[in-house]
Amino acid sequence: MRGLGVNLYPWDVAGDPDCADRIADLGADRVTLAAAYHTVRALSPRHPTRKVVTATHSAVYYHPDSAHWEDSLLRPAEAAWAPGSFTAGAKALQSAGLKVYAWTILAHNQRLGTMHHEHAVVNAFGDPYAWALCINSPEVRTYSALLASEVAGQPHIDGIELESCGWYGYDHLHAHDKTGGMAFDSATKFLLNLCFCAACTASYADAGLDGLRDVVRAALAPVFLGVAETATLPADLLEAVSILRVKLASTYQAEVIAAVRATRADLPILLHTSPDALAAGANPGAVPDGTFGAVLQCGGVRSDAALVALHAYADALAKAGTPQPLAATLNIVGGMGCDSAGIVDWAEQVRAAGADELRLYHAGIASASDLTAIKALSQL
């Protein structure tokens, strides 16, 4: 199947002489391979020498050029547990006839947010979100553009996929997470996602939104006290804040994309995103403008909401003018909730809804039976 890709971690490939051919034999024609990734603990069940990899902090899996970063406060760390594995893995995958898309995490970086908390998202109560770099911070914008450009310049890649390329915020799975005691609705989470770092506070003032922090605190207080189920802003203020959020995200995304284009003008760029322009997280909102393609998360079971989202984003990409690819990520891991029996039918529906390509998450951590499902998908 054309446009059938699988996700892999670089340590799945490097050191396993059979991995590249095994992926090619599944019928995939491309791999989304992590070049810059966040903290994770992951299985690698088919690797001949390692089975569980613990990545202790956000890192890059190629050898960064120190000269490239000498003027940047925020700098990536090379992964000590798998140094150079992206470069080795990408070369092996291309040698097997597979395209390689460099999977690059931008605003989600626990290490940098901890080291430089002044450049992390800060909520209305002054609580820093160390896992979430604030994309309105000039230093974060510089870091993200430099990271994207450095990844784009790596050998043996055919495209780049940018995750967390936009606002990151409250929703974040953390080690031993203990935030599930209160189920916040989307309106409340929007307020919890609003950043009040120095850069954002200045942006609010420039937009005539002085006093926003106090309004947000007052709106959230009844929810925390249990006397209200939702928190929101007055309609006119909500509209103004929303417009500013989208504007700041679009500026950030344009700078990152321009940095990639300056390095490799012809490199395909896809953003992991959502049809909701205000979405925050790993797949933040990004308004199509003809400069990038998109990857939408569609899960491992049939979902009407996912089909609606695909239709909406396909239409938006078409209206943006310059043709750009639309990929759908399907969860193919049974242990993570995939409906293995229905995955082929779900893939057909996703394709019909407008997806040009598929991304199958995740061939590195999948079981043997999960990989069998990938072979079935390759026959579509």
Helices and strands as residue ranges (DSSP letters): E 4-8, H 10-13, H 19-25, E 30-37, E 40-43, E 52-55, E 59-60, G 66-69, H 85-95, E 99-105, H 110-115, G 117-119, E 120-122, E 128-133, H 138-152, E 159-163, H 186-193, H 198-206, H 212-225, H 235-263, E 269-272, E 293-299, H 304-319, E 326-331, G 334-336, G 340-342, H 343-352, E 357-361, H 368-377
